[in-house]
Amino acid sequence: MTVSDVRSGVMDKLRTLFPDVPVTGGDIAQDGEQAAISVKLVSTAQRQLMGRRYRRTYSFAIRYFDPPMTDELLHDAAERLYSGLERIAVPGAGFVRGTGMRHEIAASALHFFIDIHCHIFRTPESEATKMRTLKQRGHFTNG
């Protein structure tokens, strides 16, 4: 599972939750007349748990801008995000859970923050190359 896989999963989920709103990976201009959602990966951290097992954390900032929406409608959109981003499909890796969610409304835009935690298992390089040096012998016995 890569950073791009998780980011794609978050963006795909947002497109499902808000099908009429374009979702971008960059910044959006707030002076426009069109609604837009931007997804920004704020930070990524990895911590070794034990042996080959690691815990990786992705922190995302999601900004939803829609000029005609009131604060009440933006809070409703935040509720959709809370329930919709609880479980996110990541291409080629199954599902991950969104945790640590919070939101705020500033300058007529919804700012939503989410952390995604997942476990990574590393294969030691010594184990990964064992099959390349395998020598196979065989013989027949009579009897």
C-alpha positions in Angstrom: 0.0 0.0 0.0 1.5 3.3 -1.1 0.7 6.9 -0.3 -0.8 7.3 -3.7 -3.1 4.3 -3.2 -4.5 5.8 0.1 -4.9 9.2 -1.5 -6.8 7.7 -4.5 -9.0 5.8 -2.1 -9.9 9.0 -0.2 -10.6 10.9 -3.4 -12.7 8.1 -4.8 -14.8 8.0 -1.6 -15.3 11.8 -1.8 -16.5 11.5 -5.4 -19.0 8.9 -4.2 -20.2 11.0 -1.4 -20.5 14.2 -3.5 -21.0 13.1 -7.1 -21.8 16.6 -8.4 -18.7 18.3 -6.9 -15.3 18.1 -8.6 -12.6 16.6 -6.3 -9.0 17.8 -6.9 -5.7 17.0 -5.3 -4.5 20.6 -5.3 -5.6 23.9 -3.9 -8.9 25.5 -5.0 -9.6 29.1 -5.5 -12.1 30.3 -3.0 -13.2 33.3 -5.1 -14.8 31.1 -7.7 -18.6 30.5 -8.2 -18.3 26.7 -8.5 -18.3 24.2 -5.7 -15.1 22.2 -5.3 -13.4 19.7 -2.9 -9.6 19.6 -2.4 -7.7 16.8 -0.7 -4.3 17.5 0.7 -2.0 15.0 2.4 -0.7 16.9 5.4 1.7 14.4 6.8 2.7 10.7 6.9 4.4 8.9 9.7 5.6 5.4 10.2 6.5 3.6 13.4 7.9 0.1 13.9 5.8 -2.0 16.2 7.6 -5.3 16.4 9.9 -7.1 14.0 8.6 -6.6 10.4 5.4 -4.9 11.5 4.9 -1.2 11.1 2.0 1.2 11.8 1.6 4.0 9.2 -0.5 7.1 9.7 -1.7 9.4 6.9 -3.2 12.8 7.9 -5.4 14.5 5.3 -7.0 17.9 5.2 -10.2 18.1 3.0 -11.5 21.5 2.0 -15.1 21.8 0.7 -16.0 25.1 -0.8 -19.5 25.8 -2.1 -20.5 29.6 -2.3 -24.3 29.3 -1.9 -24.0 27.0 1.2 -24.8 28.3 4.6 -22.9 27.2 7.8 -25.8 24.8 8.6 -25.5 23.1 5.2 -21.7 22.9 5.6 -22.2 21.2 9.0 -24.6 18.7 7.2 -21.8 18.0 4.7 -19.5 17.4 7.6 -21.9 14.8 9.0 -21.8 13.0 5.6 -18.0 13.0 5.7 -18.0 11.6 9.3 -20.1 8.7 8.4 -18.8 8.2 4.8 -15.1 8.3 5.6 -15.2 5.8 8.4 -14.4 3.0 6.0 -12.4 3.7 2.8 -11.6 1.3 0.0 -7.9 1.4 -1.1 -7.2 0.1 -4.5 -5.3 -3.2 -4.2 -5.2 -3.2 -0.4 -8.7 -3.7 0.9 -10.2 -1.2 3.4 -8.8 1.3 5.9 -10.5 3.2 8.7 -10.7 6.9 9.1 -10.1 8.0 12.7 -9.4 11.3 14.5 -11.9 13.1 12.4 -12.7 16.8 13.1 -14.0 19.7 11.2 -14.3 23.5 11.3 -16.0 26.1 9.2 -13.9 29.2 8.3 -14.3 31.8 5.6 -17.5 30.0 4.2 -15.6 26.8 3.7 -15.6 23.4 5.4 -12.2 22.2 6.6 -12.3 18.5 7.5 -9.4 16.6 9.0 -8.9 12.9 9.1 -6.2 10.4 10.1 -5.9 7.0 8.5 -4.0 4.2 10.3 -2.9 1.0 8.7 -0.4 -1.8 9.3 2.5 -2.6 7.0 4.3 -5.8 6.9 7.8 -5.8 5.5 9.5 -8.8 4.0 13.2 -9.1 5.0 15.5 -8.9 2.1 17.3 -12.1 3.1 14.0 -14.0 2.9 13.0 -12.4 -0.4 16.1 -13.7 -2.2 16.1 -17.3 -1.0 14.4 -18.7 -4.0 16.9 -17.3 -6.4 19.7 -19.5 -5.0 17.6 -22.7 -4.7 19.4 -25.8 -6.1 17.3 -28.8 -6.8 18.6 -32.3 -7.1 16.9 -35.6 -7.5 17.7 -39.3 -8.1 15.9 -42.6 -8.6 16.4 -45.6 -6.4 15.7 -49.2 -7.4 13.8 -50.9 -4.9 
